[in-house]
Amino acid sequence: MKTDIKNRSDIEKLVTTFYGKVQEDLVISYFFNDVAKVNWNHHLPKMCDFFENILFSSGNYDGNPMQVHEELHKKSEVRLEHFQHWNTLFDATVDELFVGAKAEEIKQRATNIAAAMMHTAHR
């Protein structure tokens, strides 16, 4: 039975599952694997910190995701459909693993962040 997102362990489960899908995704894996050449051992803990901070205000994330995505966009155009695909995959992963108020909140926050990144990338 699915439960809501309650703690860091749940965030880690979400992030690991989601980015496992991203690495194999035919639409957006290119940006991560070929353009950004993501070091997943380094990136996944940062993403856990990021999502834990936005959902539980942990204060443990130190980074500038807007700048990182703007630099990525300069290397290879990230279009609206890429952000939408990311969001669809993220929401499906959340729904696959969790149910509840925090699960809904993280999906909404991810949508809002993606919209802000899209705006930043195309200004």
NORJO-V604540 format. One line per field, one symbol per residue. ss: DSSP state (h for helix, s for strand, l for the rest). psi: psi as a letter, one per 30 degrees, with the letter a starting at -180 (. if undefined). burial: + if it has 24 or more other C-alpha atoms within 12 Angstrom, else -. A space follows every 50 residues. Layout:
ss = ???
psi = ???
burial = ???
//
This chain:
ss = llsllllhhhhhhhhhhhhhhhhhllllhhhhhhhllllhhhhhhhhhhh hhhhhhllllllllhhhhhhhhhhhllllhhhhhhhhhhhhhhhhhhsll hhhhhhhhhhhhhhhhhhhhhll
psi = kkllkfaeeeeeeeeeeefeeeffkfefeeeeeeefhkjefeeeeeeeee eeefeghfggkjlifeeeeeeeefekkjlefeeeeeeeeeeeeeeeelka eeeeeeeeeeeeeeeeeeeefg.
burial = ---++--+-++++++++++--++----++-++---+-------+++++++ ++-+++------------++-++----++--++--++++++-+++-++-- -++++++-++--+++-++--+--
//
